[in-house]
Amino acid sequence: MHGKGRMTWADGTYYNGGFVNGKTEGHGTRTYPNGDKITGQFKNDKKHGPAMLYKASEEREMQVEYKNDVLVKT
């Protein structure tokens, strides 16, 4: 897949946003089965850069930053 689209994984997680060569890339939103959402930048299938994280269990949203799929700033 290349461009914009949606991908769903077997566990129910889904992603809407950009793709390059079948990998999540650019701006998008990943939604998890528990209701958590991450909207921000993705690079090579990993969360990378500034993002908004919505924690469904806490009903709150926070600005965060990821580097190579690791949360580095809350």
Secondary structure, DSSP 8 states (H G I E B T S, - for coil): --EEEEEE-TTS-EEEEEEETTEEEEEEEEE-TTS-EEEEEEETTEEEEEEEEEETTTTEEEEEEEETTEEEE-
